[in-house]
Amino acid sequence: MDRRSFLSLGIKATAGIIIAQAVPAWASIPSSSQPCSGKGTRNLAFYHTHTRECLDITYSRNGKYDPKALHQINRYLRDFRTGEVHPIDPEVLDILWQVQQEIGCDNTYEVISGYRSPKTNEKLRNRSNGVAKRSLHMKGQAIDIRLTGKQTSTVRDCAISLEAGGVGYYAKSNFVHIDTGRVRTW
């Protein structure tokens, strides 16, 4: 074997070792673009700013939503003004979970608004021009939140980067709106 062949073989061997060591690291990076994908559990903790109720719940196990947990979440995120309960889109929960994964925390979400009945939505629209006529809150596809201990601008930026739905930022009221509608920001 001549010197050139020997050096070429050494470079290839070194590259193979580097790649072999790097692949397991790449394989362990979670994909945040696939809702409820993968094994393990997904847990969220909430504090409702209006009802003062707390909920700490595992809503997904081994890549499957837990129907009992979703039922509890539906009740928890009810229209607190009327008591009406409506199914919450589990993808809203996935976005919240993904935000926590990206930020690197498991802090409690402070809920300002979950489901809103059409009656409540209309009442709020009459008081504020910031309430949409066809709000996704009325379909259980939106939530207004803060993340304890984190700047709302950080939560907003993270949610926007996921490109998973709509993200509204209400700096004066200090909350972020997240929904599973089309990707847009305001």
N, C-alpha and C positions, 0 to 999 in steps of 0.2 A: 504494500500500500504506500503510495507516495504521500508527500506532505500535504498537498492540496486535498486529496481524498480524506485524509485523516482529519484535517481541520473542518471540512464539510460535514463529516460524520459527527464530530464533536458539537458543532453548532446545531445540527438537527436533533441530537440527543438532548441538549440543553433546552431547546425550544419545546420539545416534547414534555420534559419535566415541568417546565413553567406552565404550559397549557394544562397538563394533568392536575396541577395544584390549583389552578384558577377555576376550572370548570365546576367543582363542587361549590365554590363561593358564588358563582353566577347562578347555579341551580337553586340556591337557597334564598335568592331575592324574591320576595312575594310579588305577585302580579296584582297591582291595585286596579287594573282595568277590567277585571272580571268579577262582577258582583257575586259574593258568597262562594267564591271558588276555593278549592283547597280543603284540607282537613283542619281540625282544631275547632276552637270555639270563638264566637264573637260576642263580646259583652259590652254593654253600654250602661252608664250611670246617669240618671237625670235628677234634676231638682226643678220643680215647676214654680216659677216666680209668683204666680197668682194664687195657686192652691196650697203652696208650700209642701206639697207631697214629694216624696223621694221614691225613686225606683232604680234598683241596680239589678240588671237582668241579662242573662245569656239568651240571645235570640236566635243563634245559629250554632248547630253542632255538626261536625263532620261534613260541612258543605250543604247542610239542609236546614231550612228554617224550622224553628220549633213552634208549632201551631198554638200551644198553650201560652208561650211567651208573647207571640204576636197578639193574641187576644188581650193579654194584660197590657201591652203597649197601646193597643187601640183604646182601651178604657182610660189609661193614663193620659193619653194625648187627646182626649175628648174635648169638645167645645165646652170650656169651663163656665161659659156664660149661660148656656142652655142645658148642659149635661148630656147633649147628644153624642153618641159614640159612632164612629165611622172607621172602616178599615184604613190603616196607614200603609202606604206602599212600602214594602220591605226594602226597596232600593234606597229609600230615604235613609233608613238605618245603615245600610251599607256605605252610603256616602259619609255619614257621621263617623262610622268606624274607620273608614279609609283616611279621613282627615286626621283622626287620632294617630293612626299608624304613620302617616307622613310627618306629623309634628313630633311624634315620639313621646306621647303621653297617654294616660288613661284617665284624665281628669273628668270631672262631672260636667255634663251639659246642663246649662241653665235654660229652661224652656220658657219662652215668652208666649209662643202660640204654636199649636199643632193643628188639629182639625178645626175648621170653622164652618158652622152651618150657613146656608145661604142667608138666613135671617140675620145672623150675627155679622156676616160679611157686608150685607147691605147697610146695616146700622153703622158699621165702622167706615164705610164709604161715604156716608152722609157727614161724618165728622172729619174725614181726612182725604185729601186727594192722592195719598200714597197707597191706597188700597185698590187693587185691581178688581174690575167688575167680574171677571171670570177667574178669580184667584184659584190657584192650585191647592190652597188650603181646603177649599170646599170639596176636593176630590181625595183628600188624604195624601197628597203628593208634595206637601211643603211643610217646612218647620222653620220657626224663627228661634235662634239660639245665641248663647254665648258659651264659651268654654272656660270654665273656672281657671284662673291663673294665667290665661293667655290673652294677648291683645286681639280684639275682634278683627283688626286689619290682618293679623297673621292667619286667623281662621279663614277670612275672606280669600286671601291670596292662595292658600292651600286648596280651598274648595274650587277656586277658578282653575287652578292647575290640573285638577282631576278631569275637567271637561265632561262632567257626568250629568249636568243639568244647569238650571238657572241659579245664579248667585247674586243676591242683592245686599248692599252694604248700607246700613243706616248708622252712620257715625254719631250723629247727635243723640240718638236713642240707644246707642251702644249695643247693637245686635246685628247678626247676619241671617239673611233669609237663604235657605237652601231648598231646592226643589228638583223633581225628576222630569221636568219639562225639557224643552229644547235648550241647548247650550246658549246662554246669554248672560250679560251682566248689566247691572245698573247701580 
